[in-house]
Amino acid sequence: GARPVSSQVRNRFIKPKGIQFEPKYEDQFKKLYFYSSDCFGNFQRDGELSVNYLISVENNICLRDHRVFGEYLLPTDAYIELIYTACRTYFSIEQICLTDINIVNPLLGSSNREIHLRIVFSKHDDGLRFVIKSSLSSNHENEKVHMQGLVSKNHACEMTARLMTNTGSALANEVKRDSLKNLQKDVSVGDFYSSLQKL
């Protein structure tokens, strides 16, 4: 009869659960606008990774071209792009779903001043928790938190791909519409703009 397969052999064929650390070095990732090769931490050992950026009004078009009440302000979609690019570059994920987003403080820029920005990812269930912070010093003194939330794999996109293969695009489009409704939930801006409104 057939010999039993050892657990070591069986585990080699089981896909790891959750989002895994998978850094990519191909040109297609290096061409992303918010690509950063500067990261710190051992995600596999400690469950935490920091992706670091040095941005300024002079080197970042998102900050330079977005002004509110006369102040340079990093727009919300730039934070989303930062998270998406970092996830694509360093983790086993292509389509992401963001939940429980909390926008805490605006990131304000000024001419001839560099900002040390970082996204700190940590393990959270099968996904990631992220916190975007910044400081005016390279050793991250007096850091200010700008946005935090959770990242998970977008299972709606995976389901859509399967449905398009198995049942045609009509049902797939219906699933897409339903999943898009859920992307609006759990977003808090708090008093994000209150400091600007006092200017």
Residue, then its C-alpha position, 0 to 999 in steps of 0.5 A: g500500500a501507499r506509505p504515509v507522507s511525513s508532516q515535513v514533506r506535506n508542509r512543503f506543499i502547503k501555502p503559508k497562511g497570511i501575508q508573507f515577506e517577499p521583497k522584489y528587486e525587479d525594475q518594474f517595482k523600482k519604477l513605481y513612484f513611491y518605491s523605496s529600497d530603504c527598509f529596516g527590520n526582520f519581518q520573518r523573525d520579529g513580525e515588524l518592518s519599517v519602509n523609509y522615505l526622505i521626502s520634501v517639497e522639492n523632490n515629491i510632486c504630491l506634496r509640492d502640487h497640493r496646497v491647502f490654506g497656503e500650506y503644502l499638504l501630502p494628500t490622502d491618495a498619496y498615503i494610499e499609494l505609499i502603502y500600496t507600493a510598499c506592500r507590492t514591493y515587500f510582501s506577497i500581495e498584489q491587490i490590497c484591502l484597507t480597513d479601519i483607516n484612521i487619519v490622525n495628523p496632516l503632513l505639512g511640508s515647507s521649502n528646503r526642509e526634508i521629512h523622514l517618513r516611514i511606514v511601519f508594518s506589523k503582523h496582524d492576524d492574517g494581514l498587516r497593521f500599518v502606521i505612517k509616521s514622520s520626523l524632521s530627524s533621521n533618528h525618528e525623534n518626536e515622530k508624528v503619526h499621520m495614518q494607521g489602519l489594517v491591510s488584508k488580501n483583497h479576496a473579492c478580487e481573487m473571487t472575481a478572477r475565479l468567477m470570470t473563469n467559471t461563470g462569465s463576467a456578468l456575475a463577476n461584475e456584480v461581485k465587484r460592485d458589492s465589494l466596492k461598497n465595502l471599501q467605504k467603511d471604517v474611515s475616520v478623519g478625526d480632526f485631521y484638518s482642524s490645525l489647517q483651518k486655524l491658519 
